[in-house]
């Protein structure tokens, strides 16, 4: 800017002070406090503000939010570039860059974890496998089904992250294992899956695997898990159809594309093999050769892996897609920054694992440490299943019990064996088994089993109808947090006694109070609506008066009068605070020893239908 402003100082002869020798205050630019605050040395952070910025940048706080926060506490102007430069200079991570040796050393410090690195003959990194003890325990407890998928752009080496996922006994997703690979070729994927099998002997109990249509991945899974059935994610199937059936790839017109997609979508949702065969013939009848050839080469031979009706005959827990993994991948990307070095990625990923597990542990503990609201009669089938199963599994039982009343076409074949005709098949049902998709997919009693048990007069509750994985006892024994609570030794804790009077009545949440009151009001509405018109008006006015009092915060009681021949008259009575207190605590006071002392003098009001004994009365107590 070459501003001519200049101040020249000299030292006086005595050396005690400085003297202004020359002064030029003529600026060649405008001067303002605002412009001064934007100068580099004025924007510099130091002291506590610098420490605050480092802490928040490590937490990846939004830069605009941080920029405003620093301005509020320092009064300084901070630009986005300042924050980027500040982060590059001051923010470091526990593992620098792509130091694989340091990464592996840190991961191996986790007790019970398995970390393995594979490299080629030139010592080039091919992949990193990681599974901690919690992942091993989850897979050992719930190995029946695997979900596998990869997510990208999480590190600067372009190594996709593969996740093996499962479903626990309460319907929550659990990570079973993870690995990064440099190349998604058959050899690398195969090595990683073999490491997983070596570490997890329960792999032989895996019966179903859900994935997308990656051929390399599916070939490896088919070979390494020969006992398991492969399933294609419904979402990926439909998306692939839309992606491949185009003018550029198959030379189809928009009308031909629409027709073929409609048939293929119906195939996807076909309930039976016969339905699929019929739709397959419909596709052939279109005579669109490019689509037919594409379908025969890529889809027809594996149709049992993607047709929903055929998939449901397997133990899939009603999972039709990889949405569990897709959702998890989105959450990972909210925590893990994109295209970072491996050290930062594993730091971020460990934060994600810890945060996810805290939430899962909280849900598990609540199952056993929160008193549930029991809305079912003691000894009822609902109460029995609620005590046996996890909340997730019990929700399915409730639905099936409700649907059992809709099962009509029961035909008895032999002793204890029936045929149930549904919209898509004829099912063979006994008191213990059924061929339907729900029973096969969940290993829980279905509506058809409940219907047959009703006809046979057999108790609807039978614990053998439910797979062990859904039981509360099994869930308690396998969940690491709940298990640790159960194994605690009461003797190691000091006992604290209290003489305070404790409240024995359960404290309900607003939602619980609403549900409980709603049930009572529904019964009340039923009784009122069934009464004759004159009595209906009488009862309706009574309820309206109660509601009006409660809205105004007035406490009301009920007084029953037998002084009118052949009629029991009930009057609403307003209570004062002393009587409310005595009533709530259940105390016997001189005021409520008998009805004569307790009840007030009646002063009738008017009612809409002019009867002499209407219940629409409001009364006040005389405090004297």
LUMVEXTOR-476570 format. One record per atom (N, C-alpha, C): y, x, z negated. Coordinates in pm, whole numbers, plus 50000, padded with zeros to 5 digits. Layout:
# residues N
YXZ;...
END
This chain:
# residues 624
498805008350000;500005000050000;501265008750000;501125021649950;502245031149948;503485025549879;503285019549765;504415014149688;505255025749635;506595025449653;507465036549612;507765037049463;507275027749384;507555027849241;507075041049180;507955047049099;507635060249044;508335061948910;507615067148815;508185070548684;507805085048655;508825093648639;508595107848611;509025110648468;508105116348390;508365119548251;508385134648230;509265139048143;509325153148106;509275154347954;508905166147907;508845168747763;510165174747718;510715169247612;511955174747559;511725188647500;512815195947485;512725209747440;512015210947306;512285201547217;511645202247085;510145199247091;509715192947202;508305189447218;507855177747136;508775170047084;508415158846997;508265145647071;508755144947193;508675132247266;508785134547415;508535123647490;508655123947636;509975117547675;510505122347786;511795117347835;511625112947980;512175100948011;512115096048149;513115104048231;512585111848324;513455120148407;513955112648529;513055104348585;513475096548701;512685083648705;513315073148758;512695059848758;513035052648887;512005048148957;512195040049079;511355027349062;511975015849044;511285003249021;511364993749140;511594999249256;511714990949377;510334989649444;509654978349419;508334975849479;508484971649625;507504974949706;507504970149845;506574958149863;506234951549753;505354939849756;505754930549644;505224918349650;505514908749544;504734912249419;505324910249305;504674913149177;504404900149102;503144898849051;502804887048972;501654890448878;501584883248769;500514885348672;499154881848732;499144871648819;497894867348883;497334878348971;498204884649051;497754895449138;497264907349055;497944909948944;497554921148858;496154919048800;495814906548766;494504903648707;493354905848804;493664906448934;492614908449035;492374923149066;493124932149007;492924946349032;491594950948971;490904960649034;489564964748988;489504968648841;490474976648793;490394981148654;490624969848556;491244958848601;491454947348514;490204938448508;489374939248612;488174930748617;486974937148545;487114949348503;486004956648444;485594950448310;484274948948291;483744943448166;483374954748071;483574952447943;483224962547844;482874955647712;482274963247622;481984958047489;481024946247489;481324936347405;480444924747388;480324916547515;481394916247596;481344908747722;480334915047817;480274928347817;479304935347901;477874932347854;477654932647723;476314929647669;475904915247701;476854906047690;476584892047720;476194890247867;476914897247955;476624896248098;475244901748130;474874913048068;473554918948091;472464909248048;472614903347930;471604894047878;471434882047969;472544876248014;472464864248098;471974867448238;472314879148290;471824883048423;470324885448420;469814890848310;468374892648297;467644879248296;468334869148244;467754855648242;468004848248373;468594855048468;468894849548601;469734836848592;470744837748511;471704826648501;472414825048634;472734812848670;473474810148793;474794818048791;475064825248899;476214834348900;477544826948889;477634815248947;478884807748936;479114803048793;478024798748728;478134794548588;478504806448500;477854817948526;478144830048449;479574834848472;480004834048596;481374838048631;482404830048550;482184817148542;483104808648467;483014811448316;481784813948268;481584816848126;482314829648085;482204840148166;482864852848134;484374851548139;484864843548230;486314841348239;486824834448113;486014824948061;486434817647941;486464826447817;485524835947807;485464844047684;486304856647692;486624861247815;487414873647828;488794871347886;488954860347959;490224857848027;490374865948154;489324873448192;489394882048310;488884874848433;489364879348548;488884874248676;487624882048712;486504874948733;485224881248769;484764875248901;484504883748999;484044878949130;482524879449137;481974872549238;480534872849258;480034886749290;480824894249366;480424908049400;480424916849274;481374914349185;481394921849059;480074920048984;479594907548980;478344904748908;477154911348976;477144911149110;476044917649183;476024932549156;477194938949162;477284953349134;476914956348990;477354947748900;477064949548758;475564948548732;474924939048799;473474937148782;472714949348834;473114954248951;472434965849009;472554978148920;473654979248848;473904991048765;473264990048627;473274978348568;472904977048427;471584969848401;471164960848490;469974952748463;468754959748517;467854963648430;466604970048469;465444962148412;464274963748472;463074956548428;462094966548368;461174961048290;460264969648215;459394978148306;459134973548427;458354981248524;459224983348646;459444995448683;460344998148794;459654997748928;460304992349023;459904992149164;458464987449179;457674994949261;456294990849289;455315001049232;455525004849109;454665014449041;453385007348997;452375007849083;451135000549058;450445005448931;450475018348909;449805023848790;450415018348662;451735017648656;452395012148537;452124997248522;452094990348636;451824975948634;450444973148576;449454980348627;448074978348581;447944981748433;448594992548391;448524996648251;449094985848160;450204979948202;450814969448120;449944956948117;449384952948231;448534941048236;447274942848152;446744954948150;445524957548075;445754957447924;447004958147883;447304957547740;447064943647681;446984933547768;446694919947721;445214919247681;444964916447556;443604916547503;442704906647577;441554911647622;440584903147689;440844900947836;441904906647889;442244904348030;441464913748120;441374909848247;440744918148349;441754920748459;442034933348485;442944937348593;442214947448680;442064944348807;441384953448899;442224955349024;442294967749070;443054971249191;442074976149295;442214971449417;441374976449526;442264983249629;441754994249684;442505001949784;441545006549893;442095010250008;441245014950118;440975029850103;440315035550205;439935049750197;441145059050195;442295054150244;443525062150242;444375059350118;443785052450021;444465049149895;445635039649915;445575031550020;446585021150041;446195008749962;447165002849896;446904991149813;446454979249897;445304973349860;444804961349928;444964948749844;444864950249713;444984938249631;444954941349482;445474931849403;445454932749257;444904919649204;443824920349127;443214908649065;443614908348918;444024896448869;444394895248727;443894882048671;443224883148555;442744871448482;442774874748333;443534866948255;443574869648111;442494861448040;442414863247909;441344856947832;441444841747833;442664836547829;442844821947831;442324816047961;442564822948073;442054818248202;440524818348203;439944828748148;438474829648143;437884818248060;438494815547946;437994804847859;438084791247927;439194788847997;439364775948066;438324774048174;438094784448254;437094783148360;435694781248302;435394788448196;434084787148134;433834772948084;434904766348036;434764752747981;434754742048088;435514744048198;435674733648301;435504739548441;434284744148476;434094751248603;433744742348722;433654729248702;433064720548805;433824720648937;435154721848931;435944720949054;437014731749058;437184737649176;438204747749199;439194742949305;440464745949281;441494744349382;441994758349417;442144761349545;442604774649583;443684773449690;444744781049672;445844781149769;446664793749745;447524796949841;448374808749829;449834804849845;450704813049789;452144811049804;452774824449840;453894823949910;454434835949974;455844839149925;456324851049967;457704855749946;458044857649799;457054861549720;457314864049578;457504878849547;457254887649645;457454901949623;457864908649754;458444920549743;458964927249863;457904934449944;456644933549901;455544939249980;454864928650065;455414916450063;454854905250140;453384902750107;453024904449981;451654901749937;451594887449883;450874878449951;450774864649901;450034864049768;450444854649685;449794852349556;448784841049571;447504844049544;446454833949544;446214829249401;446044816249386;445774810449255;444524801949262;443614804249166;442444795649148;442774786349031;442694773449057;443144763448960;441994753848928;442064747548812;441074737448775;441724726248696;440904716548655;441374705048577;440614704448446;441344703848335;440684703448205;440304689248165;439794687748043;439284674747999;440324664147976;441594667947974;442654658047958;443474656548085;442904661048199;443564659148328;444664668848359;444864679148277;445924688948303;445404700348389;446304706248468;445934717548553;445864730248470;444854738448497;444684751148428;444484762248530;445214773248516;445034784748605;443784792248562;442874794448657;441624801348628;441704816348660;442434819948765;442564834048804;443664835348908;444164847748925;445194850549026;444884863749093;445324865049217;445254878249282;446274879049395;446764891349416;447664894649527;446884902449630;447114899749758;446424907149864;447434912049967;447184924150020;448054929650124;447754923350259;446474920150281;446054913750406;445134902150374;445314891050445;444474879250422;443254879450514;442614891050524;441424892050608;440184889050525;439084887550594;437834883450529;437394893450423;437494906250453;437014916550361;437784916350229;439104915250237;439924915550116;439684903150030;439694891450093;439444879050018;438064879449954;437104884650028;435724885549978;435644894449854;436344905849856;436344914849741;436934908049617;438014900649637;438664893949525;437764882949465;437124875249551;436234864649502;435044870549428;434564881949474;433424888349407;433814893749269;435044898449258;435524902649125;435554890549032;436044879249084;436084866949005;434684863048958;433714863749047;432344860049012;431744869648909;432064882348923;431534892348830;432044890048688;433304886048677;433924884148546;433564870548485;433234860748570;433014847048524;431604842348560;430644844048471;429254840248501;429064825348526;429984817048483;429854802648503;430214798248646;430434807748736;430784804148874;429694795848940;428464797148894;427354789448952;427474774548922;428304770948824;428494756848790;429624750348870;430274758048955;431314752449041;430644744449153;430954731449160;430274722549254;431144718549372;432474719249356;433374714949462;434594723949466;435064726849588;436234735449607;437184728749704;438444727549665;439484721449749;440384732449804;440634732149936;441484742349998;442144736550121;442964744850188;443514740750317;442544745350426;442974744650553;442024747350663;442094761850712;442344771050623;442314785150659;440864789350679;440514792850802;439114795250837;438534807350764;439324818150754;438834830150685;438514827050539;439444820650475;439284817050334;438064808050314;437894798350402;436794788850388;435444795450415;435404804750510;434164811950537;433704819850415;434654826650352;434324834550233;433844825450120;434564814450096;434184805349988;432814799150012;432534795750138;431234789950171;430084799550144;430324812450169;429274822550147;429144826049999;430264827849932;430254832349793;429904821249693;430134808749732;429774797349646;428814788249723;427574792749745;426644784949828;426294771349769;426394769949637;426044757349572;427164747149577;428374751449614;429544742749610;429814736349746;430404724449742;430834717549863;432324719749884;432684722650009;434084725150042;434774712150081;436014710850039;436804698950071;438154703350126;438614695950225;439934698750282;440974689650219;442104695450188;443214687850129;443694677250228;443784664850181;444204653650266;445554656350330;446504661350254;447834663950306;447794674250419;447014684950401;446934695250504;446234690150629;445254681450611;444554675650727;445514667750814;446244658450753;447174650050828;448294658250889;448764668250816;449834676850869;449344685050988;448104689750981;447554697451093;447394688851217;446954676451199;446854667351314;448214665851382;449244663351305;450584661551362;451094674351429;450714685551372;451194698351424;450504702151555;449214698951566;448444703351683;448514693751800;448654680951774;448674671151883;450094670151940;450444679652025;451774679952086;451654682452235;452744680152304;452784682452449;452564697152480;453154705952399;453054720352425;451634725552406;450914720452306;449594725952274;448464718752347;448534705552356;447424698052416;447844690152538;449114690552575;449574683852696;449484668752691;449744662852574;449664648252562;451064642252564;451164630152616;452444623052616;452704617352477;453904612552456;454244606952325;453384594752292;453084586452394;452254574652371;450814578552340;450284588452414;448924593252386;448854599652247;449884606952212;449924613252080;449914602651970;450714592251986;450774581651886;449424574851870;448764571851983;447464565251979;446414573951910;446364586751946;445364595651888;445604598051739;446864599651701;447174601651560;446784589451477;446964577751533;446584565451463;445084565051438;444304568751539;442844568751524;442414579551425;443004591351435;442634602351345;442974599251200;444094592551180;444464588851043;443474578750985;443044569151067;442044559651022;440724566750992;440384576651072;439184584651045;439274591350908;440434596650878;440634603850753;440354594850633;440734582250644;440564572850532;439304564350545;438414567650638;437174559950656;436354560050528;435794548350494;435044546950369;433594551450381;432994549550499;431574552450516;431344560350644;430124565250657;429734572450778;429794563250899;429444550450880;429484540850990;430914538451039;431844537350944;433254535750983;433744547851062;433354559551017;433764571751087;433194572151228;431904568751242;431264569051374;431934559351469;432314547651420;432994537751503;434344543051552;435094549251463;436404554751500;436264566851591;435204574551569;434924585951657;434704581251800;433974570251813;433744564551945;435044559352005;435914553851921;437224549051970;438044560552025;437974572051960;438714583752009;438164588152145;436844588052159;436254591952287;436634582252398;436764569552362;437094559452464;438514560752517;439364568452450;440724570652502;440694579552626;439624587652641;439444596652755;440594606652769;441194610052656;442214620752655;441464633552624;441014640452728;440044651252715;440514662752627;441794666352636;442284677752558;442164674952408;442484662752368;442394659052227;440924658152184;440094652252269;438674650752236;438024664452218;438304673652309;437734687152299;438214694352173;439504693052146;440064699152024;439374693551900;439184680551897;438574674151780;437114678351765;436364678451874;434944682051867;434764696551822;435644705351868;435504719551835;435914722751691;436894715451639;437494719351512;437214710051394;436914697251421;436894687551312;435584679751297;434954676351406;433804667351397;432654673351316;432394686151335;431254692351268;431444693351116;432674692851072;432934694050928;433554681050873;433274669750938;433954657450898;433624653150755;432484657350703;432154653950564;433054661150463;433844670850511;434744678250423;436144672350418;436484663450512;437854658250514;437934642950521;436844635950549;436854621350549;436794616650404;437784609050362;437954605750221;436764598250162;436214588750236;435084581150184;433864589650159;433684600250237;432544609250220;432814619550111;434064623450095;434424632849988;434254626549850;434524613449841;434524606749710;433144606049646;432094608649723;430744608449666;430454621049585;431424630049575;431244642649503;432104642749376;431814652349290;432524653449162;433894659849183;434824652049236;436164657149266;437204652849164;436824644749066;437754639248967;438894631649034;438554625449149;439494617149226;440644625249285;440494638349295;441514646649360;441284646649510;442294642649585;442174642249731;443004653149798;443904659349724;444804669249782;444874681549692;445624691349740;445934703249660;447294701949595;447724689549570;449064687349514;449244694049379;448174695349304;448274702449176;448784716649198;448214723249298;448614736949327;449994737549391;450284728049479;451594727849543;452684726349437;452454717649342;453414715649234;453564728349150;452444734749121;452474747049042;453234758149116;453014759149247;453704769449325;455214767549321;455654754949325;457094752349317;457654756749181;456894754349076;457354758448943;457384773648931;456414780348992;456414795048990;457664800549056;458044794549168;459214799549242;460524796449171;460494787149075;461694784748994;461894795948893;460814802948859;460894813748759;460894827448826;460024829348924;459894842248991;460874843249108;461724853249104;462684855249213;461944859149340;462534856049452;461904859149580;462104873849617;461074879349681;461134892749741;461554903549642;461024902949521;461304913249422;460214923849425;460414934849353;459354944849344;458224939449256;457074945849263;455894940949191;456104940849040;456834950848991;457084951348847;457834939148799;458904935648870;459684923948830;458864911248849;458074910648956;457264898648979;456314896148862;455594906348816;454644904248708;455354901148576;456544906848557;457334902948439;457674888148444;458144883748561;458514869648577;457304860548565;456184864848624;454984856448623;454444854948481;454544865348400;454094864148260;454974854348183;456274853948217;457174844148155;456744830048194;456404828248322;455944815048368;454674810848295;453714819948283;452454816748215;452704812748070;453544820248002;453824817347862;454484803747846;455474800947931;456184788147923;455254776447951;454414777848053;453474767248089;452484764647976;452004775247915;451004773647810;451594767547683;452834770647655;453474764347538;453474749247555;453814744647675;453834730247701;452434724247694;451454731147752;450074726347748;449544725947604;449864736347528;449424736847388;450064725647307;451324723047334;452024712347263;451364698747289;451004696247414;450344683647447;448984682647379;448254693747377;446924693647315;447024691147164;447964697647098;448114696046954;448514681746920;449364675847003;449804662046977;448654652146980;447644654947062;446494645947070;445814644646934;445734655746861;444984655846736;445854654746612;447154657046626;448014657146508;449024645746505;449034637546606;449864625646603;448974613546580;449394604946490;448604592946463;448764583246579;447684580146652;447814571046766;448024556646721;448694549046803;448864534846776;447624527546828;446814522146738;445584515146776;445914500446799;445814496146922;446124482346957;444864474046977;443724479646937;442454472946964;441774469346833;440994458746836;440304454046717;439284464446670;439144466046539;438144475446486;436744471946538;436024482146583;434684480046633;434614475346776;435764473046841;435764468446980;435354479847072;434964476347195;434544486547291;435704495847324;436924490147329;438084498547359;438314508947250;438214504547124;438424513947015;437354524847016;436124521247047;435034530947048;435254541647154;435664537347275;435904547147380;437154555447351;438154549347289;439374556747255;439084568147158;438184565647063;437814575946966;436944586747029;436214583147134;435294592647197;435984601847297;436924596447377;437444603347495;438874608447477;439244617747564;440634622247571;441494610947624;442794611047597;443664600247646;443594598447797;443484609447872;443414608448018;442164600948062;441014604648008;439764598048045;439754583547998;440304581047880;440334567447827;441154558047914;442214563147977;443034554648064;442214549248181;441254557048231;440374552348338;439414541648287;438904543648166;437984533848107;438674520348092;439894520248044;440644507748028;440764500448161;441074507848267;441224501648398;439904495848447;438814503148427;437504498348472;437044486248391;437334485848263;437004474048182;437754461848232;438994463848270;439794452748323;439244447848457;438834457348543;438334453648676;436924447948672;436204450048562;434824445148553;434744430048567;435774423048521;435774408448530;435904403448673;436334412248764;436494408448904;435244410748987;434224416948927;432954419248999;432174406248999;432004400349116;431384387049127;429974387449187;429804394949295;428554394149373;427474403149315;426894398849203;425794406149141;424464399649178;423604407149244;422284401949283;421214410649216;420344404349139;419324411749066;418154414949157;417794427849166;416654432049248;415384432949164;415494439449051;414344441048962;414884442048820;414024445548729;414464446448591;415564457048576;416724452548530;417894461148504;418544466848630;418084463248749;418704468448871;419344457148951;420574459548994;421354449549066;421944455649193;422334446749283;423084450749403;424454444149395;425484452349414;426864447349417;427414449549557;427884438849619;428444439849754;429954441649744;430444452749799;431884455449802;432384454149945;433644456849966;434224455550100;433704466250195;433134476950141;432714487850230;431234491650216;430544486550115;429134490550100;428424481450001;427094482650000;426264476149899;425814486849801;426124484649674;425874494649572;424694490649484;423864500349451;422784498249356;423284502149217;423174492549125;423754494448992;422734491248885;422704499448781;421934496548660;422884497548540;422344495948422;423194496848303;423634511248277;423054520948351;423404535048329;423884542248454;423754536148571;424104543348694;424724534148797;425424540448893;426044533149003;426314542849117;426264537749241;426484546149358;427944546849401;428844540349330;430224539349378;430944552749368;432064553749441;432834566049445;433414569949311;433874560149235;434484563349105;433474569849012;432294564049002;431264569448914;430874583648957;430734585849088;430344598949138;431434609349116;432694605149132;433814614649124;434224617948982;434014608648887;434524610348752;433454612148644;432244607548671;431184607348569;431634599748445;432264588348472;432654578748369;432104565148409;431874555948315;431364542748352;432354535148439;431844528948545;432694521748640;432664506748610;433444499248685;433504484648666;432144478148690;431364483648785;430074477748820;429074479348705;429074491048641;428194493248526;428574483848412;429864482548387;430314473348281;429904458948313;430024454948440;429664441248478;428174438748456;427334448348494;425894446848476;425534446648327;426174454948249;425894455248105;426284441948039;427354435648089;427734422548036;426654412248067;426164412448192;425144402848233;423864404948153;423514417548130;422284420748057;422444419147906;423674416847861;423904415447718;423804428547643;424074439547713;424004452847652;425394456947606;425454464147495;426744468947443;427464476947551;428744473847572;429514480847676;429784495347639;429704498547512;429934512347471;428634520147470;428644531347542;427504540447542;428044554447574;427964563347478;428574576547496;427894584647605;426634581547637;425934589147741;426464585947880;427244575247894;427844571948023;428984581348060;429494588647963;430664597247984;430254611847983;430714619348083;430424633748088;431014640647966;430344651047921;430784658247800;432194663747814;432584667547935;433894673847956;435044664647916;434814651447913;435884642047881;435974638747732;435044643647651;435034639647510;436084647347430;436614640747328;437604647147241;436994659047166;435754657647123;435104668447049;434964680947135;434584678947262;434434690447352;435794696747380;436784688347403;438134693347430;438654701347310;438384696247191;438814703147069;438114716647056;436844717147089;436074729547071;436414740147175;437004736147289;437264745647396;438724749747409;439634741647359;441044745247372;441394755747267;441974766947312;442144778447222;443064775547104;444104767447123;445024764547013;444394754746915;443864743746966;443254733646879;442054739446806;441284747746876;440104754046814;440524762946698;441624770146714;442084778946607;442534771046485;443084759046509;443494750646397;442284745346322;441244741646398;440034736346336;439344746946251;439374759546300;438664770146231;439434775946113;440644771146088;441434776245977;440744773745844;440864783145751;440224782045620;441224776345520;441004764345470;441944758245377;442164766745252;441164774945216;441294782745094;442364793445099;442794797145219;443774807845229;445194802945210;445374789845196;446704784345182;446924779745038;448154780844990;448484775544858;448664760544867;448334753744757;448414739144754;449724735244687;450474726744752;451734721944698;451594707244667;451874703344544;451784689244505;453164683744485;453284670844502;454574664244487;454374651244412;455274648344319;455194635944243;456034624844305;456684628044417;457524618044481;456684606744538;457214594944533;456534583244589;456604584044741;455454584544806;455424585944951;455294572445018;455824571845135;455754559445212;454434559145287;453634548745264;452324547845328;452374540645461;453454533245484;453554525745608;453864535245724;453134533845834;453374542345950;454764539746007;455424550446051;456754549246111;456574549046262;456924537846324;456744536346468;457984541046542;457774545846664;458894548546754;459424535246807;460584535646873;461144523246927;460204517147029;459574525547111;458654520447212;457434513847148;456914520047041;455754514446971;456104501146905;457304500546843;457754487946781;457924477046885;458424480947002;458614471147110;457274465247155;456294473947176;454974469247221;454334460147117;454414464146991;453794456246884;454464442546871;455804442546878;456554429946867;456314421146989;456214427347107;455994419647230;454684411947223;453644418047170;452364411147157;452504398647069;453224400046957;453434388746868;454254377846937;455304381947009;456174372147076;455434364647187;454504371447253;453724364647356;452854353747295;452254356647180;451464346347111;452364334947064;453554338647016;454524328746970;454944319547084;455224325347200;455634317447317;454524307947360;453274312647349;452144304247387;452034292047295;452174294247163;452074283147067;453214273247087;454434278247105;455604269447121;455494261247249;455074267547357;455024260547486;453954249747490;452944250647405;451864240747404;452204228347321;453304228547247;453654217347160;454334206147238;454304193447187;455014182247251;456514185147258;457214177547344;458604180647374;459494180347250;459334169847166;460194168747047;459954180646953;458684183746934;458354195046846;458754208346911;458654208847045;459064220947117;460534223947092;461414213547104;462844215647081;463094220246937;462364214046845;462474217546704;462144232446681;461044237046741;460614250846723;461524260546799;461944256346917;462814264946997;464134267446924;464714256646866;465974258146792;465784267546672;464634266546609;464344275346495;464354289946539;463674293046649;463634306746699;465004311646742;465774302446805;467124306046848;467994309546728;467814302346618;468594305046498;468234318646438;466944321746437;466504334846388;467124345946471;467074344346604;467634354346693;469124356146670;469824344946653;471274345546631;471604352946501;470824350346397;471054357146269;470814372246282;469724375846349;469404390046362;470444397446444;470984390746547;472044396946627;473274399946542;473534391046444;474704392746357;474414401746237;473184406746229;472814415446117;472514408045990;472224394945999;471934386845881;470434387145853;470054390345729;468654389845690;468274375245664;467124371245716;466674357445698;465264357245641;464964346745564;463624344445513;463174330545552;461994326445510;461464313245545;461124305645417;461584293145410;461284284445296;460454272745347;459304270645287;458434259645327;458614248045230;458924236045283;459154224145201;458014214145220;457514209245107;456454199245111;456914185945050;458244184345040;458764172444972;458894160545065;458594162345193;458644151045286;457204147145320;456904134745310;455534129945324;454984133445462;453734138645460;452974141645583;453644152245671;454614159245621;455234169545703;455464182145620;455224193445682;455584206245622;456844211145691;457934211845619;459204215745678;459504230245642;459884238145742;460214252145721;461684254245749;462394259945654;463824262445670;464094277445673;465064281345755;465504295245759;466444297645643;466224308445570;467034311445452;467634325245465;468944325945446;469614339045450;469424346045317;469034358945320;468774366545198;469894376545173;470184378845043;471164389245013;470444402644995;471204413244977;470634426644977;469684429044860;469984423144742;469114425344627;467724419744651;467674407844709;466384401644735;465644408844846;466384413844946;465744421645052;465104434044993;465834440944904;465314453144843;464054450344763;464094439344683;462934435844603;461744431944688;462024425144797;460934420744886;460274432644954;461094442045002;460544453545074;459704462244982;460174464444858;459454473144767;458294466144698;458204452844712;457114445444651;457244444344501;458484444844449;458684444444305;458694430044256;458244428044134;458284414844071;459514414243982;460504406344023;461744405343947;461874391243893;462814389743801;463034376543742;463524366743844;464094371843953;464654362944053;463594356844143;462434363544159;461454358344253;460114355544186;460144351944057;458894348543990;458364335144036;459234326144074;458774313244125;459754308644230;459324298744307;460144294144419;461434287744373;461404281044255;462624274144211;463754284044187;463414295844126;464454305644099;464824313444224;463844315144310;464054324044426;464844317344537;464604304244560;465204297744675;466564291944642;467454291244739;468804286244717;468854271144728;470014265944697;470264251744720;470424249544870;469784238944922;469804236645066;471034228945106;471654233745210;472794226845267;472554225345415;472014213945457;471604212445597;472794213045691;472504218345807;473494218445914;473124208046017;473734208546129;473464198946236;472524205046337;471804196646411;470904201446515;471164193746643;470584198646752;470874192746883;470234179246903;469124176246830;468444163546853;468534154146732;469344157646631;469714148346524;468614144246430;467564152246413;466514148246320;466944151746178;466344144746080;466764146745941;466054158445875;465064163945943;464274174545879;464154186745968;465184188946047;465124200246141;465094213546067;464434223146130;464354236346067;465594244746091;466554239346163;467724247346193;468704246846077;468394254245969;469244255045851;469494269645822;470704272745780;471034286145732;471534284645589;471024292345498;471394291045358;471754304645301;472644304445204;473064316645137;472634316144991;472284327844937;471964328644796;473234329744714;473194323844599;474284325444502;473974337944419;474784348344436;474504360944369;474554359844217;475194348844167;475274347244021;473934342743964;
END
